[in-house]
Amino acid sequence: MNSLAFTRCCPSPLTHVSTSPAVPSARIKIRRSRRFRAAHYLAAQKPSRIVAMAAAAPASSVNKEVLPSPLTSASEPPPLFDGTTRLYVAYHCPYAQRAWIARNYKGLYDKIKIVAIDLADRPAWYKEKVYPENKVPSLEHNNQVKGESLDLVKYIDSNFEGPSLIPDDPARKQFAEELLAYTDAFNKALYSSIVSKDDVSEEAVAALDKIEEALGKFNDGPFFLGLFSLVDIAYVPFIERFQIFFFNIKNYDITKGRPNLQKFIEEVNKIDAYTQTKQDPQFLLEHTKKRLGLCMEALPPTMTSACEKPPLYDGTTRLYMSYVCPYAQRAWITRNYKGLQEEIKLVPMDMADKPAWYKNVYPKNEVPSLEHNKRIIGESLDLIKYIDSNFDGPKLITDDPEKLRFAEELLGYSDAFNRAMLDALRSKGPVDIAYVPFIDGFQIFFASIKNYDITKGRVHIQKFIEELNKIDAYRQTKQDPQVLLALTKKKLGV
Ligand SMILES: N[C@@H](CCC(=O)N[C@@H](CS)C(=O)NCC(=O)O)C(=O)O
């Protein structure tokens, strides 16, 4: 067995089936049925079954802690700083899951209360009164709020009772730090491969191989440091997701040819502290596909003058837009590209039959506008920058000063470009767009109205359109070209 000298006050996860804490909450039953364990074992073996089984019978229903419903923008805050220790989570968030597993593993069911937040309809008080970063997880303890999942795992480990999550052995301690420092790079390599249209990338394969090798380093247990530790907690929420995503999206079994990883998944699925935090794989898959723009979002219907106004300033972030407006499309692409489909709700409007209340929302009465943090922000180019710097997701603004200067120049030119293109469409004369750059819509209009192919002789523009059309965040915002053409013709009187 394992020689690793962890300070433990409960049995080793490898010797007992249940590894729930020594002093469990009265609300929790420790032992799981044989069927339940078998289901998890199989789930760990075969990714194809993960989705099917979880959908058929939620593994958690019998023995799990009764968890509170997520709080929304309509919910009152809990009595903050009243001495209760609270772990704020979102049930589907892998970062929050790390702190949640640590809390469970140390048997802190009664000491640390779970407070779930609905990230898609976040209560305003969470940012204002609890955690200004407005992310989960965060921990309210001793009149202070702390964040960052890996810091929280360490904090919970050293400030609360229960089995230690950090080994005493210096070599393992050092390896733990190395592996913790690698988690972001691991996640990045795997997520980038999922969103790419290509086969599983070399970087993703190398990252998985690195994990396989790390799991074999001490050769005395199925876990990274032998016994279950904070390193397993750091990786398992992501390994759980990557197994599902790679199998379903890339048809790639991450455990194939990686026996250590296979064993790790099998064994970690015997640990209740972890399995209690698992979510329905089908839900995780759909949620992530939506987030990463890998499937079409169901778009809300267009609002007309007959539609009532949404409950303004209730904490929901709303993008007021029109599906056929290219300015609104800029903000919409930004939202999609950054994976903010859940955080930023679309409010599409019929600009020909605009709801009267919109003028009170945004006195300029134009789209797009963004309702965020009790403010309304307008102007599409400002919105691209605002969304980029105030929300998570891939950065759209470069750090390179030279590129930044060029970006500003191009942004400054965009109005003149649009004017030149529209004037050219309106004019009776031949096309003169000597060096104007390009946006996708103009290709359709010029081809159809002027019988002019704007890509002809312009290889860069041609390539730009080709590549642009491979980006889901953009493709999802495209409208029927015939509808756009008819609208534009009417507008230009041609
Ligand atoms: N580095 C943070 C990341 C936490 C994080 O990004 N959490 C997501 C949910 S999975 C979040 O709260 N996002 C808030 C937002 O998107 O505004 C950690 O490790 O705790």
The ligand as a MOL file (V3000), in Angstrom:
LIG
                    3D

  0  0  0     0  0            999 V3000
M  V30 BEGIN CTAB
M  V30 COUNTS 20 19 0 0 0
M  V30 BEGIN ATOM
M  V30 1 N -9.3110 31.5090 -11.4080 0
M  V30 2 C -10.6290 31.3620 -10.8260 0
M  V30 3 C -11.6030 31.0610 -11.9280 0
M  V30 4 C -13.0400 31.0200 -11.4340 0
M  V30 5 C -14.0450 31.1670 -12.5690 0
M  V30 6 O -13.6960 31.6000 -13.6770 0
M  V30 7 N -15.3040 30.8130 -12.3050 0
M  V30 8 C -16.3460 31.0400 -13.2970 0
M  V30 9 C -17.4120 29.9900 -13.2590 0
M  V30 10 S -16.8080 28.4180 -13.7870 0
M  V30 11 C -17.0260 32.3580 -12.9470 0
M  V30 12 O -17.3590 32.5970 -11.8100 0
M  V30 13 N -17.2340 33.2030 -13.9230 0
M  V30 14 C -17.8810 34.4460 -13.6940 0
M  V30 15 C -18.1030 35.1990 -14.9170 0
M  V30 16 O -17.9860 34.6040 -15.9710 0
M  V30 17 O -18.4290 36.3780 -14.8450 0
M  V30 18 C -10.5850 30.2350 -9.8130 0
M  V30 19 O -9.7550 29.3200 -9.9500 0
M  V30 20 O -11.3500 30.2890 -8.8410 0
M  V30 END ATOM
M  V30 BEGIN BOND
M  V30 1 1 1 2
M  V30 2 1 2 3
M  V30 3 1 2 18
M  V30 4 1 3 4
M  V30 5 1 4 5
M  V30 6 2 5 6
M  V30 7 1 5 7
M  V30 8 1 7 8
M  V30 9 1 8 9
M  V30 10 1 8 11
M  V30 11 1 9 10
M  V30 12 2 11 12
M  V30 13 1 11 13
M  V30 14 1 13 14
M  V30 15 1 14 15
M  V30 16 2 15 16
M  V30 17 1 15 17
M  V30 18 2 18 19
M  V30 19 1 18 20
M  V30 END BOND
M  V30 END CTAB
M  END
